């Protein structure tokens, strides 16, 4: 019998060195192989809900938007005036006129409390993973463990669909949107380029000009030859006398082929082609990075992506809170969020798509000396829409100055449990950290009362 070493030139002269070189090509300049392993890891055929998360990074001022207190002293209520919405008894900020006419499509939650911290780092982990970074309910120390974001859990549980990755991040880098203690193959496909730019393209779903189609096809043919080599190696490895050649080398071409399939997939090309949208639709979402990112999120969900996070940046308003909210923060969010809800509804997608608008926490009830508001964990306003939520309702309430939740409050784990229930994910399942410690997807949270219709 023969070992692997005798096979290194058995496939049209392809050597093991060639295989290693192929692994270093970084297929067309892409950084997809780890991401692409997600498809192999999950082949679920279930049809759960999809999700679009609009994340107001920095922390949206709840008292200046959806939990206004017009009867509070001026040092609390601030400069803005509330206006009536299309839901009787529900008011929103005057600078959210479009959302005022879309509140019948929103379940506004005011009961979520971060008891432990108003720190950005911890709070982003809370709201993007659903898990506090502290000892879990069994008393086991977590230390620096980072939990998987919602999109990464969805990726692990449900996998690819229509040659599209399950989990996409629009808006560049953001903390705690990755797979945490799970494998990096469940990280999101990240779109860092500006969807509002005239030359917008997604590097991970496009053949770079410097590579070109002909060169791309040559690399694809080389992968086919490598597959033939691998099949011979696999056959040889069944022999008791065979020696190991290293699993990463042997299976790498599979994931590069998936990268090829992604960048040449008609479904992917169509999903990412914002230029094909009518000008009126693009105008409807707003000609901003966030507006066009939200439109792209709708296109991706419509094409088969399961979870999309859109980053809305700049909400850490420690100074000039009212100036910055008035322009550009509130108008940008108002236009993009309202357009998304209307668009999904008109396309029949809202029933199958959970839309969340959230930040890491609220802002202080009192205005500071720089005309700003600081971090405030005890009160937050989060909007849920679609996918079986009780739209047109408000869940929870705060006191007259928006300093604390009155009555029933909900933890981060409750918030997480609600999301997983709406998305059809069994959050009682057990995962394992890198050191083998078992961790539940959700450790004891309960869906928030009244949120699910």
Secondary structure, DSSP 4 states (H G I P E B T S, - for coil): ---GGGGTT-BTTB-HHHHHHHHHSHHHH---HHHHHHHHH--------EEEEEEETT---GGGTTS--TTS-HHHH-S--EEE-SSTT-EEETT-HHHHTTGGG-EEE--B--SS---HHHHHHHHHHS--SS--TT----TT--PPPHHHHHHHHH--BTTB-SEEEESS--TT-S-TTS-GGGSPEEE-S-TTSTT---GGGS--TTTHHHHHHHHHHHHHHHHHHHHHHHHHHTSTT-----HHHHHHHHHHHHHHHHHH-HHHHHHT-GGGS-HHHHHHH-SSHHHHHHHHHHHHHHHT--EEEEEE-----SSSHHHHIIIIIHHHHHHHHHHHHHHHHHTT-GGGEEEEEE-S-EE-SS--TTS---EESS---EEEESTTB-TT-EE-EE-TTSSSEES--B-HHHHHHHHHHHHT--TT-EEE-TT--EEESSSS--PPTTTB-
